[in-house]
Amino acid sequence: MVYGPGLRIDKFLWFARLAQSRSSAQSLCESRRLRLDGRVIDRPSALVRPGSVVSFPRGDDIVVVRVEGLPHRRGPFTEAQEHYTSLMTQRMAAC
């Protein structure tokens, strides 16, 4: 269990440049294809905290990141990368 200050997951995805826009981050959350610490997320207001693991599909890949810190703004890509650690990107098997 992760405790401490949190940030809405849609804002985190946008600030960390994992989503192109805030509305696309909200759509991803509402699509039920986003997982936060293994739970399926269906609302963009779910809180993400340092230590949380976020996973979602992007094209044929699965993006898995661990939150290292909470950004205060949407800065340049290099600054955004400091707030998460990529754990894995896998190719989904074609059926």
HUPESUL-V446999 format. One record per run of one state. SS is the DSSP state (hx for helix, st for strand, lp for the rest). FROM is the first residue (numbers start at 0). TO is the last residue. If there is no record, write none. Layout:
[[SS	FROM	TO] [SS	FROM	TO]]
This chain:
[[lp	0	5] [st	6	7] [hx	8	14] [lp	15	20] [hx	21	29] [lp	30	32] [st	33	35] [lp	36	37] [st	38	40] [lp	41	45] [st	46	47] [lp	48	51] [st	52	57] [lp	58	59] [st	60	66] [lp	67	75] [hx	76	80] [lp	81	82] [st	83	90] [lp	91	94]]
